Amino acid sequence: MSGAAGSLRVAVVDYGAGNLVSIEQALTFVGAEVRVATGPGDLADAQAVVVPGVGAAAPAMRRLGRAGLVDPLLRWIALGKPYLGICLGLQLLFDGSDEDGAATFGVIPGRTALLEDAPTLPHIGWNQVERRHEHALFAGLADATDLYFVHSYAGRPEGPGADAITLAETEHGRRFVSAVDRGNVLGVQFHPERSGGAGVRLLGNFVRWATALAVGAGAERSPVGAGGTAGGD
Amino acid sequence: MLRRRIIPCLDVANGRVVKGTRFVDLVDEGDPPELAARYADEGADELVFLDITAAPEGRRTLLEIVERTARRAFIPLTVGGGVRTVRDMRDVLRAGADKVSLNTAAAADPSLVTRCAARFGRQAVVVAIDARRIEVTEGTDPGGRGGPDARPRWEVLVKGGRETTSLEAVEWAVRAAELGAGELLVTSIDRDGTQSGYDTELLRAITSRVTVPVIASGGAAAPSDFVAAVRDGGADAVLAASIFHRRIHAIADVKRALQAAGIPVRTTQGVAA
């Protein structure tokens, strides 16, 4: 299923944030050709970018800065290319984080804040992801599917566009935004690469969505894989 | 709503899964990645590997096993045993673990918990506490209370249960959470491998004092024990080894029992590569 000609080239951004094996393996499993990106040159021939990560924003921004990746990632997003942020990779899209005061990408208006009224913190485990609108990312997944979370903070979209980009919410004490979509930018607070069959399906959906976006909607050849299972073309 | 997790635990020694009683008398139970993939497929919510290899040269074997497992089982993996430094933790995370469990090294130097949390985030730091009940009989209660009102106490053991410390388990649990632990893995050494049920008193004593999730460990025999660990002990997750390894109960049986008791669980099946 992996490495076939025509499969989507995905750059997984590595800035020392821990476990990359899982996301690399899960994306490979659904048919992507994965390259771990440690510098701007590694984004050159990629068709989609995945920014994973757990932990705090300030050290992540420092490490991304040292790797020379902040501006290339901002340009990537501005050029309308497919981006998936996972956990910290989603939180970095907002203006800044209350966790350590770090200024982050500023792509989505709002801040990353501590989960309010949470019965346990960190929020660790499987929880229901309730969709606020339809998106190809969740194709074939039942609403309120259980996906795996491990975090204490979450991004809060603000301003007039907040509702439109809120793709899913989850309840732990109070409701928080667990997925966002704005054009070419997707972000999920849960970890699809650690969410069993449902997560693998979601990553397969991402690969198909990103392939369609990368080749352009009017392309002759459909990038969507045959059959309903997770996989490349 | 957040689900309560069922976590098979794989004790790993020299590259194999083993299981003992009260941490001794080890019996071979199989190949770690193979068993991990089976559990992921059967609906395990998470996996824990505890490396009980004493020799340092076993570390390389462990890292290879972690990587092989992370490539096959798309569910979270916590790895513990022998992690003494921030660098050890980095190696284990880079091999494919999502969380690292600290035990002996954290008890010896609690600042390790803070340093690991600062580097990788507290959600990646699990502090494992091996607790043994201190028998308090009337007249000998160190608090001088004695009798039926005497509160039970537990001492913390380290080095795989072979060495005592001056730490009291509940106080250590509270402190570990303050230091930066994102989760606590609480094992009753009295119950471990005995199939006499979880020490729900120990669990309750800890869960009533901390807000971080607590994983119950040691003593599982029947699905009703898992229910008791959550309902009576307040555990967020429940861990077991031999009853799953030996197919005495399936993960699905345990989840059905929890569901019947009104406890939310994930019922979707997992996949393994």
Interface residues (C-beta under 8 A of the other chain):
Chain A: A17 G18 N19 L20 V21 S22 Q25 A26 F29 V54 G55 A56 P59 A118 P119 T120 L121 P122 H123 I124 G125 W126 N127 Q128 T145 D146 Y148 V150 H151 S152 E171 H172 H191 E193 R194 S195 G196 G197 A198 G199 V200
Chain B: M1 L2 R3 R4 R5 A40 D45 E46 E67 A70 R71 F74 I75 P76 L93 R94 A95 G96 A97 D98 K99 R119 F120 G121 R122 Q123 A124 G182 E183 T211 V212 P213 D236 A237 R266 T268 Q269 G270 V271 A273
